[in-house]
Structure formats: structure tokens, C-alpha cells
Amino acid sequence: MLRWLVRSTVAGSANSDVRSESDRASRKANEAKRQFDYAKRERDLDKKMTYLAEGMSYLAESVNHVSNTTVPLAKVAFAASLLVENVQDNLNEQTNDKNVAPINAPPPTLNT
């Protein structure tokens, strides 16, 4: 039970990190789009270049936040695989107690 609690805590923490970074990336991408839209409507070349530069900066920040989700996603996947293994072991123990074939056992054959 303690292992399950630790694994689920790790998965929950990493999940919140992923959501947080994803939200930041979305905000930066939207801001980049807004700057590009301003640049499209602007007639003054200097202002247009400023908007484009700011948009590129926001876009780079967005990509950075997206790349920051890689490690937490890996943690979530790893914790999930350990949880599945733990659940399957528990199910196998329960089925062994009831003299039922485990989940990953081959199906019984009919002797005729």
C-alpha cells in the first residue's frame, strides 16, 4: 500500500507539473500569435519589426515550456507502469486465493 501511495504521489506531482507547463506554453503561444497579428496590421516598418521580434520571443518561450513537459511526462508514464504492475500482482493474488486462473494465464483447454 505504501508503494502505491508513493507512486501515485509522484504521478500526481508530475501531472501537475505537466499541466502547469502546458498552460504556460499555451499562454505564450497565444501572446506570440497576438504579436504577429499586430505586425500584420502595422504600417510602420519599425513597429512591425518590433512586433515580429516580440512574437518570436514569445514563441521561443512557448517551445521552452513545451520541452519542460518531457521529464514530468516520463515520470507519469513510469509511475503508471509501476501502478499497473502492482495492480496486476494484487489481482493475481486475489484470483489465486479463489483458485481461479490469473489474468495473464493461458486459457484452459478442453479435454475431449
Biopython code that builds the backbone (N, CA, C, O; Angstrom):
import numpy as np
from Bio.PDB.StructureBuilder import StructureBuilder

atoms = [
    (1, "MET", "N", (0.815, -1.188, 0.000)),
    (1, "MET", "CA", (0.000, 0.000, 0.000)),
    (1, "MET", "C", (0.864, 1.260, 0.000)),
    (1, "MET", "O", (0.549, 2.247, -0.664)),
    (2, "LEU", "N", (1.954, 1.204, 0.756)),
    (2, "LEU", "CA", (2.840, 2.360, 0.828)),
    (2, "LEU", "C", (3.476, 2.646, -0.535)),
    (2, "LEU", "O", (3.607, 3.803, -0.934)),
    (3, "ARG", "N", (3.871, 1.581, -1.249)),
    (3, "ARG", "CA", (4.439, 1.778, -2.589)),
    (3, "ARG", "C", (3.428, 2.441, -3.506)),
    (3, "ARG", "O", (3.775, 3.336, -4.278)),
    (4, "TRP", "N", (2.187, 2.009, -3.424)),
    (4, "TRP", "CA", (1.143, 2.592, -4.261)),
    (4, "TRP", "C", (0.985, 4.065, -3.951)),
    (4, "TRP", "O", (0.845, 4.881, -4.862)),
    (5, "LEU", "N", (1.007, 4.417, -2.671)),
    (5, "LEU", "CA", (0.846, 5.810, -2.268)),
    (5, "LEU", "C", (2.000, 6.668, -2.803)),
    (5, "LEU", "O", (1.778, 7.769, -3.307)),
    (6, "VAL", "N", (3.218, 6.164, -2.694)),
    (6, "VAL", "CA", (4.384, 6.902, -3.183)),
    (6, "VAL", "C", (4.301, 7.075, -4.695)),
    (6, "VAL", "O", (4.532, 8.167, -5.213)),
    (7, "ARG", "N", (3.976, 6.010, -5.392)),
    (7, "ARG", "CA", (3.890, 6.080, -6.857)),
    (7, "ARG", "C", (2.783, 7.021, -7.318)),
    (7, "ARG", "O", (2.970, 7.793, -8.258)),
    (8, "SER", "N", (1.649, 6.956, -6.665)),
    (8, "SER", "CA", (0.549, 7.838, -7.070)),
    (8, "SER", "C", (0.866, 9.293, -6.741)),
    (8, "SER", "O", (0.441, 10.197, -7.461)),
    (9, "THR", "N", (1.604, 9.526, -5.665)),
    (9, "THR", "CA", (2.020, 10.890, -5.332)),
    (9, "THR", "C", (2.977, 11.433, -6.377)),
    (9, "THR", "O", (2.862, 12.585, -6.793)),
    (10, "VAL", "N", (3.925, 10.600, -6.803)),
    (10, "VAL", "CA", (4.870, 11.009, -7.857)),
    (10, "VAL", "C", (4.116, 11.317, -9.139)),
    (10, "VAL", "O", (4.376, 12.329, -9.789)),
    (11, "ALA", "N", (3.184, 10.447, -9.503)),
    (11, "ALA", "CA", (2.413, 10.659, -10.726)),
    (11, "ALA", "C", (1.573, 11.924, -10.630)),
    (11, "ALA", "O", (1.477, 12.680, -11.597)),
    (12, "GLY", "N", (0.967, 12.161, -9.480)),
    (12, "GLY", "CA", (0.152, 13.357, -9.304)),
    (12, "GLY", "C", (0.982, 14.629, -9.367)),
    (12, "GLY", "O", (0.571, 15.620, -9.970)),
    (13, "SER", "N", (2.140, 14.595, -8.749)),
    (13, "SER", "CA", (3.029, 15.760, -8.768)),
    (13, "SER", "C", (3.511, 16.052, -10.186)),
    (13, "SER", "O", (3.486, 17.198, -10.634)),
    (14, "ALA", "N", (3.944, 15.018, -10.883)),
    (14, "ALA", "CA", (4.416, 15.200, -12.259)),
    (14, "ALA", "C", (3.274, 15.665, -13.153)),
    (14, "ALA", "O", (3.478, 16.482, -14.051)),
    (15, "ASN", "N", (2.081, 15.152, -12.913)),
    (15, "ASN", "CA", (0.918, 15.562, -13.701)),
    (15, "ASN", "C", (0.655, 17.057, -13.531)),
    (15, "ASN", "O", (0.355, 17.748, -14.504)),
    (16, "SER", "N", (0.764, 17.555, -12.307)),
    (16, "SER", "CA", (0.532, 18.985, -12.098)),
    (16, "SER", "C", (1.627, 19.816, -12.761)),
    (16, "SER", "O", (1.359, 20.910, -13.259)),
    (17, "ASP", "N", (2.869, 19.302, -12.770)),
    (17, "ASP", "CA", (3.958, 19.996, -13.467)),
    (17, "ASP", "C", (3.674, 20.089, -14.964)),
    (17, "ASP", "O", (3.883, 21.132, -15.582)),
    (18, "VAL", "N", (3.198, 18.991, -15.533)),
    (18, "VAL", "CA", (2.888, 18.963, -16.966)),
    (18, "VAL", "C", (1.776, 19.953, -17.286)),
    (18, "VAL", "O", (1.877, 20.713, -18.250)),
    (19, "ARG", "N", (0.724, 19.948, -16.487)),
    (19, "ARG", "CA", (-0.388, 20.871, -16.724)),
    (19, "ARG", "C", (0.066, 22.325, -16.620)),
    (19, "ARG", "O", (-0.319, 23.166, -17.432)),
    (20, "SER", "N", (0.878, 22.605, -15.623)),
    (20, "SER", "CA", (1.357, 23.965, -15.413)),
    (20, "SER", "C", (2.198, 24.437, -16.601)),
    (20, "SER", "O", (1.985, 25.534, -17.117)),
    (21, "GLU", "N", (3.143, 23.616, -17.032)),
    (21, "GLU", "CA", (3.996, 23.986, -18.166)),
    (21, "GLU", "C", (3.192, 24.085, -19.449)),
    (21, "GLU", "O", (3.448, 24.956, -20.281)),
    (22, "SER", "N", (2.215, 23.192, -19.616)),
    (22, "SER", "CA", (1.373, 23.234, -20.804)),
    (22, "SER", "C", (0.551, 24.519, -20.843)),
    (22, "SER", "O", (0.406, 25.138, -21.897)),
    (23, "ASP", "N", (0.015, 24.915, -19.695)),
    (23, "ASP", "CA", (-0.746, 26.174, -19.634)),
    (23, "ASP", "C", (0.147, 27.366, -19.962)),
    (23, "ASP", "O", (-0.263, 28.271, -20.688)),
    (24, "ARG", "N", (1.362, 27.366, -19.429)),
    (24, "ARG", "CA", (2.300, 28.457, -19.729)),
    (24, "ARG", "C", (2.623, 28.498, -21.217)),
    (24, "ARG", "O", (2.665, 29.570, -21.821)),
    (25, "ALA", "N", (2.852, 27.323, -21.806)),
    (25, "ALA", "CA", (3.158, 27.256, -23.236)),
    (25, "ALA", "C", (2.004, 27.800, -24.064)),
    (25, "ALA", "O", (2.218, 28.520, -25.039)),
    (26, "SER", "N", (0.789, 27.456, -23.678)),
    (26, "SER", "CA", (-0.386, 27.951, -24.408)),
    (26, "SER", "C", (-0.509, 29.464, -24.314)),
    (26, "SER", "O", (-0.806, 30.136, -25.301)),
    (27, "ARG", "N", (-0.278, 29.992, -23.116)),
    (27, "ARG", "CA", (-0.357, 31.449, -22.953)),
    (27, "ARG", "C", (0.695, 32.154, -23.810)),
    (27, "ARG", "O", (0.398, 33.155, -24.463)),
    (28, "LYS", "N", (1.917, 31.635, -23.807)),
    (28, "LYS", "CA", (2.993, 32.257, -24.594)),
    (28, "LYS", "C", (2.705, 32.138, -26.091)),
    (28, "LYS", "O", (2.961, 33.079, -26.842)),
    (29, "ALA", "N", (2.179, 31.002, -26.530)),
    (29, "ALA", "CA", (1.850, 30.829, -27.948)),
    (29, "ALA", "C", (0.743, 31.790, -28.361)),
    (29, "ALA", "O", (0.795, 32.362, -29.449)),
    (30, "ASN", "N", (-0.254, 31.971, -27.506)),
    (30, "ASN", "CA", (-1.329, 32.923, -27.814)),
    (30, "ASN", "C", (-0.800, 34.350, -27.877)),
    (30, "ASN", "O", (-1.215, 35.134, -28.730)),
    (31, "GLU", "N", (0.117, 34.684, -26.971)),
    (31, "GLU", "CA", (0.705, 36.017, -26.991)),
    (31, "GLU", "C", (1.537, 36.214, -28.262)),
    (31, "GLU", "O", (1.527, 37.295, -28.849)),
    (32, "ALA", "N", (2.251, 35.176, -28.682)),
    (32, "ALA", "CA", (3.031, 35.259, -29.929)),
    (32, "ALA", "C", (2.095, 35.506, -31.108)),
    (32, "ALA", "O", (2.377, 36.350, -31.959)),
    (33, "LYS", "N", (0.993, 34.781, -31.158)),
    (33, "LYS", "CA", (0.028, 34.971, -32.247)),
    (33, "LYS", "C", (-0.518, 36.396, -32.247)),
    (33, "LYS", "O", (-0.675, 37.010, -33.302)),
    (34, "ARG", "N", (-0.804, 36.911, -31.060)),
    (34, "ARG", "CA", (-1.305, 38.275, -30.944)),
    (34, "ARG", "C", (-0.278, 39.276, -31.491)),
    (34, "ARG", "O", (-0.642, 40.213, -32.201)),
    (35, "GLN", "N", (1.004, 39.076, -31.161)),
    (35, "GLN", "CA", (2.049, 39.978, -31.657)),
    (35, "GLN", "C", (2.167, 39.885, -33.183)),
    (35, "GLN", "O", (2.356, 40.901, -33.852)),
    (36, "PHE", "N", (2.057, 38.682, -33.726)),
    (36, "PHE", "CA", (2.123, 38.521, -35.181)),
    (36, "PHE", "C", (0.930, 39.190, -35.858)),
    (36, "PHE", "O", (1.065, 39.766, -36.938)),
    (37, "ASP", "N", (-0.235, 39.113, -35.223)),
    (37, "ASP", "CA", (-1.412, 39.801, -35.771)),
    (37, "ASP", "C", (-1.216, 41.314, -35.758)),
    (37, "ASP", "O", (-1.587, 42.002, -36.709)),
    (38, "TYR", "N", (-0.630, 41.829, -34.674)),
    (38, "TYR", "CA", (-0.329, 43.265, -34.621)),
    (38, "TYR", "C", (0.627, 43.643, -35.746)),
    (38, "TYR", "O", (0.450, 44.667, -36.406)),
    (39, "ALA", "N", (1.632, 42.813, -35.957)),
    (39, "ALA", "CA", (2.626, 43.104, -37.003)),
    (39, "ALA", "C", (1.966, 43.110, -38.376)),
    (39, "ALA", "O", (2.316, 43.921, -39.234)),
    (40, "LYS", "N", (1.017, 42.212, -38.584)),
    (40, "LYS", "CA", (0.338, 42.132, -39.881)),
    (40, "LYS", "C", (-0.434, 43.416, -40.190)),
    (40, "LYS", "O", (-0.492, 43.852, -41.340)),
    (41, "ARG", "N", (-1.023, 44.015, -39.157)),
    (41, "ARG", "CA", (-1.825, 45.228, -39.362)),
    (41, "ARG", "C", (-1.010, 46.515, -39.323)),
    (41, "ARG", "O", (-1.479, 47.562, -39.770)),
    (42, "GLU", "N", (0.196, 46.442, -38.795)),
    (42, "GLU", "CA", (1.007, 47.653, -38.617)),
    (42, "GLU", "C", (1.603, 48.129, -39.942)),
    (42, "GLU", "O", (2.071, 47.321, -40.744)),
    (43, "ARG", "N", (1.582, 49.439, -40.165)),
    (43, "ARG", "CA", (2.157, 50.016, -41.391)),
    (43, "ARG", "C", (3.587, 50.499, -41.171)),
    (43, "ARG", "O", (4.413, 50.442, -42.081)),
    (44, "ASP", "N", (3.870, 50.964, -39.984)),
    (44, "ASP", "CA", (5.209, 51.459, -39.669)),
    (44, "ASP", "C", (6.177, 50.265, -39.598)),
    (44, "ASP", "O", (5.975, 49.340, -38.812)),
    (45, "LEU", "N", (7.207, 50.300, -40.409)),
    (45, "LEU", "CA", (8.134, 49.174, -40.510)),
    (45, "LEU", "C", (8.871, 48.903, -39.192)),
    (45, "LEU", "O", (9.082, 47.746, -38.830)),
    (46, "ASP", "N", (9.255, 49.947, -38.488)),
    (46, "ASP", "CA", (9.953, 49.745, -37.212)),
    (46, "ASP", "C", (9.051, 49.056, -36.189)),
    (46, "ASP", "O", (9.485, 48.136, -35.495)),
    (47, "LYS", "N", (7.803, 49.499, -36.097)),
    (47, "LYS", "CA", (6.864, 48.867, -35.174)),
    (47, "LYS", "C", (6.572, 47.429, -35.598)),
    (47, "LYS", "O", (6.457, 46.531, -34.763)),
    (48, "LYS", "N", (6.454, 47.229, -36.915)),
    (48, "LYS", "CA", (6.196, 45.887, -37.432)),
    (48, "LYS", "C", (7.320, 44.930, -37.029)),
    (48, "LYS", "O", (7.067, 43.801, -36.609)),
    (49, "MET", "N", (8.561, 45.395, -37.162)),
    (49, "MET", "CA", (9.717, 44.572, -36.794)),
    (49, "MET", "C", (9.741, 44.297, -35.289)),
    (49, "MET", "O", (10.111, 43.207, -34.852)),
    (50, "THR", "N", (9.339, 45.304, -34.503)),
    (50, "THR", "CA", (9.281, 45.120, -33.046)),
    (50, "THR", "C", (8.252, 44.056, -32.685)),
    (50, "THR", "O", (8.522, 43.181, -31.862)),
    (51, "TYR", "N", (7.069, 44.129, -33.302)),
    (51, "TYR", "CA", (6.036, 43.127, -33.041)),
    (51, "TYR", "C", (6.503, 41.728, -33.444)),
    (51, "TYR", "O", (6.262, 40.758, -32.725)),
    (52, "LEU", "N", (7.169, 41.629, -34.591)),
    (52, "LEU", "CA", (7.673, 40.335, -35.038)),
    (52, "LEU", "C", (8.722, 39.786, -34.068)),
    (52, "LEU", "O", (8.716, 38.597, -33.748)),
    (53, "ALA", "N", (9.614, 40.651, -33.607)),
    (53, "ALA", "CA", (10.648, 40.212, -32.665)),
    (53, "ALA", "C", (10.028, 39.758, -31.344)),
    (53, "ALA", "O", (10.440, 38.747, -30.776)),
    (54, "GLU", "N", (9.038, 40.509, -30.857)),
    (54, "GLU", "CA", (8.372, 40.116, -29.623)),
    (54, "GLU", "C", (7.618, 38.800, -29.810)),
    (54, "GLU", "O", (7.617, 37.945, -28.924)),
    (55, "GLY", "N", (6.982, 38.648, -30.964)),
    (55, "GLY", "CA", (6.272, 37.400, -31.254)),
    (55, "GLY", "C", (7.212, 36.211, -31.283)),
    (55, "GLY", "O", (6.887, 35.141, -30.768)),
    (56, "MET", "N", (8.378, 36.397, -31.886)),
    (56, "MET", "CA", (9.364, 35.309, -31.929)),
    (56, "MET", "C", (9.870, 34.972, -30.521)),
    (56, "MET", "O", (10.112, 33.809, -30.200)),
    (57, "SER", "N", (10.024, 35.987, -29.703)),
    (57, "SER", "CA", (10.456, 35.763, -28.325)),
    (57, "SER", "C", (9.415, 34.950, -27.556)),
    (57, "SER", "O", (9.762, 33.998, -26.856)),
    (58, "TYR", "N", (8.133, 35.324, -27.686)),
    (58, "TYR", "CA", (7.063, 34.566, -27.034)),
    (58, "TYR", "C", (7.000, 33.140, -27.573)),
    (58, "TYR", "O", (6.768, 32.195, -26.818)),
    (59, "LEU", "N", (7.204, 32.991, -28.860)),
    (59, "LEU", "CA", (7.175, 31.663, -29.460)),
    (59, "LEU", "C", (8.308, 30.793, -28.910)),
    (59, "LEU", "O", (8.107, 29.610, -28.635)),
    (60, "ALA", "N", (9.494, 31.377, -28.750)),
    (60, "ALA", "CA", (10.615, 30.628, -28.174)),
    (60, "ALA", "C", (10.316, 30.220, -26.733)),
    (60, "ALA", "O", (10.644, 29.108, -26.320)),
    (61, "GLU", "N", (9.699, 31.112, -25.973)),
    (61, "GLU", "CA", (9.330, 30.777, -24.594)),
    (61, "GLU", "C", (8.301, 29.651, -24.571)),
    (61, "GLU", "O", (8.347, 28.777, -23.705)),
    (62, "SER", "N", (7.375, 29.676, -25.525)),
    (62, "SER", "CA", (6.369, 28.627, -25.609)),
    (62, "SER", "C", (7.015, 27.270, -25.871)),
    (62, "SER", "O", (6.669, 26.275, -25.234)),
    (63, "VAL", "N", (7.948, 27.237, -26.806)),
    (63, "VAL", "CA", (8.657, 25.984, -27.112)),
    (63, "VAL", "C", (9.431, 25.508, -25.883)),
    (63, "VAL", "O", (9.482, 24.309, -25.607)),
    (64, "ASN", "N", (10.027, 26.435, -25.152)),
    (64, "ASN", "CA", (10.763, 26.078, -23.944)),
    (64, "ASN", "C", (9.839, 25.426, -22.918)),
    (64, "ASN", "O", (10.211, 24.428, -22.301)),
    (65, "HIS", "N", (8.643, 25.976, -22.730)),
    (65, "HIS", "CA", (7.698, 25.389, -21.780)),
    (65, "HIS", "C", (7.227, 24.015, -22.254)),
    (65, "HIS", "O", (7.034, 23.114, -21.438)),
    (66, "VAL", "N", (7.045, 23.849, -23.545)),
    (66, "VAL", "CA", (6.650, 22.535, -24.064)),
    (66, "VAL", "C", (7.751, 21.517, -23.792)),
    (66, "VAL", "O", (7.468, 20.386, -23.397)),
    (67, "SER", "N", (9.007, 21.914, -24.002)),
    (67, "SER", "CA", (10.099, 20.973, -23.754)),
    (67, "SER", "C", (10.228, 20.652, -22.267)),
    (67, "SER", "O", (10.727, 19.584, -21.912)),
    (68, "ASN", "N", (9.791, 21.549, -21.401)),
    (68, "ASN", "CA", (9.839, 21.287, -19.960)),
    (68, "ASN", "C", (8.842, 20.229, -19.523)),
    (68, "ASN", "O", (8.922, 19.746, -18.393)),
    (69, "THR", "N", (7.910, 19.858, -20.379)),
    (69, "THR", "CA", (6.928, 18.825, -20.019)),
    (69, "THR", "C", (7.462, 17.415, -20.248)),
    (69, "THR", "O", (6.834, 16.451, -19.811)),
    (70, "THR", "N", (8.597, 17.269, -20.916)),
    (70, "THR", "CA", (9.102, 15.945, -21.264)),
    (70, "THR", "C", (9.446, 15.112, -20.029)),
    (70, "THR", "O", (9.019, 13.963, -19.924)),
    (71, "VAL", "N", (10.201, 15.669, -19.111)),
    (71, "VAL", "CA", (10.606, 14.918, -17.921)),
    (71, "VAL", "C", (9.407, 14.560, -17.040)),
    (71, "VAL", "O", (9.297, 13.406, -16.625)),
    (72, "PRO", "N", (8.501, 15.499, -16.736)),
    (72, "PRO", "CA", (7.334, 15.102, -15.939)),
    (72, "PRO", "C", (6.461, 14.059, -16.642)),
    (72, "PRO", "O", (5.896, 13.187, -15.981)),
    (73, "LEU", "N", (6.343, 14.134, -17.965)),
    (73, "LEU", "CA", (5.572, 13.116, -18.685)),
    (73, "LEU", "C", (6.219, 11.744, -18.542)),
    (73, "LEU", "O", (5.526, 10.739, -18.385)),
    (74, "ALA", "N", (7.527, 11.705, -18.596)),
    (74, "ALA", "CA", (8.233, 10.439, -18.417)),
    (74, "ALA", "C", (8.001, 9.892, -17.010)),
    (74, "ALA", "O", (7.844, 8.685, -16.829)),
    (75, "LYS", "N", (7.979, 10.779, -16.018)),
    (75, "LYS", "CA", (7.713, 10.350, -14.639)),
    (75, "LYS", "C", (6.310, 9.772, -14.517)),
    (75, "LYS", "O", (6.111, 8.741, -13.876)),
    (76, "VAL", "N", (5.338, 10.441, -15.134)),
    (76, "VAL", "CA", (3.956, 9.956, -15.088)),
    (76, "VAL", "C", (3.862, 8.583, -15.747)),
    (76, "VAL", "O", (3.225, 7.679, -15.206)),
    (77, "ALA", "N", (4.484, 8.421, -16.897)),
    (77, "ALA", "CA", (4.442, 7.137, -17.602)),
    (77, "ALA", "C", (5.098, 6.037, -16.771)),
    (77, "ALA", "O", (4.581, 4.924, -16.686)),
    (78, "PHE", "N", (6.232, 6.353, -16.165)),
    (78, "PHE", "CA", (6.934, 5.362, -15.344)),
    (78, "PHE", "C", (6.093, 4.980, -14.129)),
    (78, "PHE", "O", (5.939, 3.798, -13.825)),
    (79, "ALA", "N", (5.557, 5.969, -13.443)),
    (79, "ALA", "CA", (4.724, 5.688, -12.269)),
    (79, "ALA", "C", (3.488, 4.893, -12.660)),
    (79, "ALA", "O", (3.069, 3.996, -11.929)),
    (80, "ALA", "N", (2.903, 5.213, -13.805)),
    (80, "ALA", "CA", (1.717, 4.488, -14.269)),
    (80, "ALA", "C", (2.051, 3.026, -14.548)),
    (80, "ALA", "O", (1.272, 2.133, -14.217)),
    (81, "SER", "N", (3.207, 2.785, -15.154)),
    (81, "SER", "CA", (3.587, 1.392, -15.437)),
    (81, "SER", "C", (3.807, 0.619, -14.146)),
    (81, "SER", "O", (3.458, -0.559, -14.064)),
    (82, "LEU", "N", (4.383, 1.269, -13.135)),
    (82, "LEU", "CA", (4.571, 0.599, -11.844)),
    (82, "LEU", "C", (3.239, 0.346, -11.154)),
    (82, "LEU", "O", (3.062, -0.691, -10.514)),
    (83, "LEU", "N", (2.307, 1.275, -11.277)),
    (83, "LEU", "CA", (0.986, 1.091, -10.682)),
    (83, "LEU", "C", (0.245, -0.067, -11.347)),
    (83, "LEU", "O", (-0.408, -0.863, -10.672)),
    (84, "VAL", "N", (0.349, -0.155, -12.662)),
    (84, "VAL", "CA", (-0.315, -1.248, -13.384)),
    (84, "VAL", "C", (0.264, -2.583, -12.939)),
    (84, "VAL", "O", (-0.472, -3.546, -12.720)),
    (85, "GLU", "N", (1.583, -2.635, -12.808)),
    (85, "GLU", "CA", (2.240, -3.873, -12.363)),
    (85, "GLU", "C", (1.760, -4.247, -10.961)),
    (85, "GLU", "O", (1.468, -5.412, -10.692)),
    (86, "ASN", "N", (1.681, -3.272, -10.084)),
    (86, "ASN", "CA", (1.248, -3.514, -8.718)),
    (86, "ASN", "C", (-0.204, -3.996, -8.680)),
    (86, "ASN", "O", (-0.528, -4.933, -7.950)),
    (87, "VAL", "N", (-1.073, -3.363, -9.460)),
    (87, "VAL", "CA", (-2.485, -3.758, -9.504)),
    (87, "VAL", "C", (-2.619, -5.175, -10.055)),
    (87, "VAL", "O", (-3.397, -5.977, -9.538)),
    (88, "GLN", "N", (-1.857, -5.479, -11.109)),
    (88, "GLN", "CA", (-1.935, -6.822, -11.685)),
    (88, "GLN", "C", (-1.463, -7.872, -10.685)),
    (88, "GLN", "O", (-2.067, -8.939, -10.584)),
    (89, "ASP", "N", (-0.396, -7.586, -9.947)),
    (89, "ASP", "CA", (0.067, -8.524, -8.922)),
    (89, "ASP", "C", (-1.007, -8.748, -7.862)),
    (89, "ASP", "O", (-1.240, -9.880, -7.438)),
    (90, "ASN", "N", (-1.656, -7.676, -7.439)),
    (90, "ASN", "CA", (-2.726, -7.805, -6.435)),
    (90, "ASN", "C", (-3.902, -8.609, -6.971)),
    (90, "ASN", "O", (-4.474, -9.431, -6.255)),
    (91, "LEU", "N", (-4.263, -8.374, -8.231)),
    (91, "LEU", "CA", (-5.360, -9.146, -8.829)),
    (91, "LEU", "C", (-4.990, -10.616, -8.938)),
    (91, "LEU", "O", (-5.818, -11.491, -8.683)),
    (92, "ASN", "N", (-3.754, -10.886, -9.314)),
    (92, "ASN", "CA", (-3.303, -12.282, -9.396)),
    (92, "ASN", "C", (-3.345, -12.942, -8.024)),
    (92, "ASN", "O", (-3.736, -14.105, -7.920)),
    (93, "GLU", "N", (-2.954, -12.232, -6.972)),
    (93, "GLU", "CA", (-3.019, -12.781, -5.615)),
    (93, "GLU", "C", (-4.461, -13.083, -5.235)),
    (93, "GLU", "O", (-4.743, -14.131, -4.654)),
    (94, "GLN", "N", (-5.366, -12.185, -5.555)),
    (94, "GLN", "CA", (-6.768, -12.400, -5.220)),
    (94, "GLN", "C", (-7.337, -13.589, -5.981)),
    (94, "GLN", "O", (-8.091, -14.383, -5.419)),
    (95, "THR", "N", (-6.987, -13.714, -7.237)),
    (95, "THR", "CA", (-7.522, -14.842, -8.010)),
    (95, "THR", "C", (-6.899, -16.152, -7.549)),
    (95, "THR", "O", (-7.560, -17.189, -7.603)),
    (96, "ASN", "N", (-5.648, -16.138, -7.099)),
    (96, "ASN", "CA", (-5.037, -17.354, -6.570)),
    (96, "ASN", "C", (-5.729, -17.786, -5.287)),
    (96, "ASN", "O", (-5.863, -18.981, -5.026)),
    (97, "ASP", "N", (-6.169, -16.827, -4.489)),
    (97, "ASP", "CA", (-6.894, -17.147, -3.266)),
    (97, "ASP", "C", (-8.216, -17.838, -3.569)),
    (97, "ASP", "O", (-8.698, -18.624, -2.755)),
    (98, "LYS", "N", (-8.797, -17.565, -4.701)),
    (98, "LYS", "CA", (-10.099, -18.127, -5.061)),
    (98, "LYS", "C", (-9.968, -19.309, -6.026)),
    (98, "LYS", "O", (-10.969, -19.783, -6.563)),
    (99, "ASN", "N", (-8.744, -19.785, -6.247)),
    (99, "ASN", "CA", (-8.478, -20.903, -7.159)),
    (99, "ASN", "C", (-8.968, -20.624, -8.565)),
    (99, "ASN", "O", (-9.531, -21.499, -9.223)),
    (100, "VAL", "N", (-8.755, -19.419, -9.015)),
    (100, "VAL", "CA", (-9.112, -19.012, -10.367)),
    (100, "VAL", "C", (-7.814, -18.707, -11.095)),
    (100, "VAL", "O", (-6.847, -18.243, -10.490)),
    (101, "ALA", "N", (-7.795, -18.970, -12.396)),
    (101, "ALA", "CA", (-6.575, -18.722, -13.180)),
    (101, "ALA", "C", (-6.238, -17.233, -13.153)),
    (101, "ALA", "O", (-7.141, -16.402, -13.249)),
    (102, "PRO", "N", (-4.944, -16.876, -13.024)),
    (102, "PRO", "CA", (-4.557, -15.468, -13.046)),
    (102, "PRO", "C", (-4.891, -14.813, -14.377)),
    (102, "PRO", "O", (-5.133, -15.491, -15.376)),
    (103, "ILE", "N", (-4.900, -13.507, -14.375)),
    (103, "ILE", "CA", (-5.288, -12.745, -15.560)),
    (103, "ILE", "C", (-4.393, -13.043, -16.749)),
    (103, "ILE", "O", (-4.879, -13.148, -17.875)),
    (104, "ASN", "N", (-3.109, -13.180, -16.521)),
    (104, "ASN", "CA", (-2.195, -13.375, -17.646)),
    (104, "ASN", "C", (-1.928, -14.853, -17.941)),
    (104, "ASN", "O", (-1.030, -15.172, -18.720)),
    (105, "ALA", "N", (-2.695, -15.754, -17.331)),
    (105, "ALA", "CA", (-2.527, -17.193, -17.580)),
    (105, "ALA", "C", (-3.204, -17.541, -18.912)),
    (105, "ALA", "O", (-4.167, -16.889, -19.315)),
    (106, "PRO", "N", (-2.689, -18.577, -19.593)),
    (106, "PRO", "CA", (-3.342, -19.005, -20.842)),
    (106, "PRO", "C", (-4.717, -19.600, -20.543)),
    (106, "PRO", "O", (-4.948, -20.108, -19.446)),
    (107, "PRO", "N", (-5.629, -19.538, -21.513)),
    (107, "PRO", "CA", (-6.971, -20.063, -21.291)),
    (107, "PRO", "C", (-6.930, -21.583, -21.105)),
    (107, "PRO", "O", (-6.053, -22.249, -21.654)),
    (108, "PRO", "N", (-7.863, -22.129, -20.343)),
    (108, "PRO", "CA", (-7.873, -23.585, -20.132)),
    (108, "PRO", "C", (-8.249, -24.294, -21.444)),
    (108, "PRO", "O", (-8.956, -23.743, -22.288)),
    (109, "THR", "N", (-7.758, -25.522, -21.586)),
    (109, "THR", "CA", (-8.071, -26.321, -22.785)),
    (109, "THR", "C", (-9.119, -27.353, -22.421)),
    (109, "THR", "O", (-9.190, -27.816, -21.282)),
    (110, "LEU", "N", (-9.928, -27.705, -23.402)),
    (110, "LEU", "CA", (-10.963, -28.710, -23.193)),
    (110, "LEU", "C", (-10.397, -30.068, -23.561)),
    (110, "LEU", "O", (-9.818, -30.234, -24.635)),
    (111, "ASN", "N", (-10.558, -31.031, -22.684)),
    (111, "ASN", "CA", (-10.107, -32.403, -22.954)),
    (111, "ASN", "C", (-11.311, -33.213, -23.402)),
    (111, "ASN", "O", (-12.240, -33.440, -22.627)),
    (112, "THR", "N", (-11.293, -33.644, -24.648)),
    (112, "THR", "CA", (-12.431, -34.402, -25.163)),
    (112, "THR", "C", (-12.025, -35.797, -25.499)),
    (112, "THR", "O", (-12.853, -36.589, -25.949)),
]
sb = StructureBuilder()
sb.init_structure("model")
sb.init_model(0)
sb.init_chain("A")
sb.init_seg("    ")
for serial, (resi, resn, name, xyz) in enumerate(atoms, 1):
    if name == "N":
        sb.init_residue(resn, " ", resi, " ")
    sb.init_atom(name, np.array(xyz, "f"), 0.0, 1.0, " ", f" {name:<3s}", serial, name[0])
structure = sb.get_structure()
